[in-house]
Amino acid sequence: MGAAADRWRELQSGRGIPEHIRRAAPADPWTHRAADFAPPAEPADTPSRAAARALAERAAAWSCAGASVLDVGCGGGDAAFAVARPDPSPVARVVGVDRQADMLAVFAAAAHERGIPYGTVQGAWPDVAADADRHDVVVCHHVLHNVVDLPPFLAALHAAARGPAGGVVVEMLPEHPMAWLDPLWRHFHDLDRPPSATADDAVAVLREELGVEPEVRNWTRDRRLPHDAGWVARRLCLPASRLAEVESALATVPPRRTDAVTIVWSP
Ligand SMILES: C[S@@+](CC[C@H](N)C(=O)[O-])C[C@H]1O[C@@H](n2cnc3c(N)ncnc32)[C@H](O)[C@@H]1O
């Protein structure tokens, strides 16, 4: 493994939650609520959507059959369904991969509602990559910061994109999505969090492992609703009895950053 992949592994491993805190947590601090990931009827017009749409249009024109889109760590499929808007859609089929079955249920319902043929694969990427097959466009939004061993994850994204017209679109935040809560780990658990792996670190792994020089776009997204004290308490492994304390402590930390990064490459 190269230096960039080692650095990613070390930084990501450092973001684990110590066992004694995790054992005392009233709920799993990592699991996402599927209902929070239902895709909007009208997707946001972002650089990631534009990049995936351009790849899908190119693939559809090349094949004359419409493009297939694979969404890895799909949640409710925001990334994949955004490619199909506006009409006329270049998308013929979408496949969602996620390790959470409830996310795939939201994905399936959204595909059904939109009348888009779909498939789902439950499991952890890259273990289930063979079941997902190859596609014209591979999208993967807000998943990389869940991954410790990045080279096989990226290699499988790369291998899942079939040429010559397709490609991969990764969207992520410049730093770990929970990094804004680091001061609260110190406040509540007396725990210093190590620095976060960054999007630049991920790009360095891509270069090092796959020899890929991606197109990288930094942009600002709409401010997301602030996460309420209940949501934050769960991330911090705290019980409901401490909600009032979490609420006051939240007022002391800077709001979440709103910048995002789109990383695009073709195999
Ligand atoms: C932050 S959510 C993002 C969901 C969606 N891509 C979006 O942008 O709205 C991350 C999703 O990735 C899934 N996930 C994380 N690591 C995964 C892995 N190795 N394989 C498959 N799914 C994964 C989680 O279950 C979750 O649904």
The ligand as an SDF file (V2000), in Angstrom:
LIG
                    3D

 27 29  0  0  0  0  0  0  0  0999 V2000
  -24.2210    9.6030    4.1430 C   0  0  0  0  0  0  0  0  0  0  0  0
  -25.1860    8.3660    3.3490 S   0  0  0  0  0  0  0  0  0  0  0  0
  -25.2450    9.0150    1.6830 C   0  0  0  0  0  0  0  0  0  0  0  0
  -26.4180    8.4710    0.9020 C   0  0  0  0  0  0  0  0  0  0  0  0
  -26.5410    8.9880   -0.5290 C   0  0  0  0  0  0  0  0  0  0  0  0
  -25.3970    8.5890   -1.3450 N   0  0  0  0  0  0  0  0  0  0  0  0
  -26.7140   10.4840   -0.5490 C   0  0  0  0  0  0  0  0  0  0  0  0
  -25.7620   11.1970   -0.9010 O   0  0  0  0  0  0  0  0  0  0  0  0
  -27.8160   10.9590   -0.1960 O   0  0  0  0  0  0  0  0  0  0  0  0
  -24.0410    7.0330    3.2000 C   0  0  0  0  0  0  0  0  0  0  0  0
  -24.6950    5.7620    2.7220 C   0  0  0  0  0  0  0  0  0  0  0  0
  -23.6850    4.8580    2.3250 O   0  0  0  0  0  0  0  0  0  0  0  0
  -23.9670    3.5770    2.8640 C   0  0  0  0  0  0  0  0  0  0  0  0
  -22.6570    2.9110    2.9780 N   0  0  0  0  0  0  0  0  0  0  0  0
  -21.5940    3.3030    3.7130 C   0  0  0  0  0  0  0  0  0  0  0  0
  -20.5410    2.5050    3.4760 N   0  0  0  0  0  0  0  0  0  0  0  0
  -20.9430    1.5830    2.5720 C   0  0  0  0  0  0  0  0  0  0  0  0
  -20.3090    0.4810    1.9250 C   0  0  0  0  0  0  0  0  0  0  0  0
  -19.0190    0.1580    2.1550 N   0  0  0  0  0  0  0  0  0  0  0  0
  -21.0320   -0.2430    1.0650 N   0  0  0  0  0  0  0  0  0  0  0  0
  -22.3210    0.0370    0.8060 C   0  0  0  0  0  0  0  0  0  0  0  0
  -22.9750    1.0650    1.3990 N   0  0  0  0  0  0  0  0  0  0  0  0
  -22.2950    1.8350    2.2560 C   0  0  0  0  0  0  0  0  0  0  0  0
  -24.7000    3.8440    4.1590 C   0  0  0  0  0  0  0  0  0  0  0  0
  -25.4990    2.7420    4.5450 O   0  0  0  0  0  0  0  0  0  0  0  0
  -25.5410    5.0620    3.7800 C   0  0  0  0  0  0  0  0  0  0  0  0
  -26.7750    4.7050    3.2320 O   0  0  0  0  0  0  0  0  0  0  0  0
  1  2  1  0
  2  3  1  0
  2 10  1  0
  3  4  1  0
  4  5  1  0
  5  6  1  0
  5  7  1  0
  7  8  2  0
  7  9  1  0
 10 11  1  0
 11 12  1  0
 11 26  1  0
 12 13  1  0
 13 14  1  0
 13 24  1  0
 14 15  1  0
 14 23  1  0
 15 16  2  0
 16 17  1  0
 17 18  1  0
 17 23  2  0
 18 19  1  0
 18 20  2  0
 20 21  1  0
 21 22  2  0
 22 23  1  0
 24 25  1  0
 24 26  1  0
 26 27  1  0
M  CHG  2   2   1   9  -1
M  END
$$$$
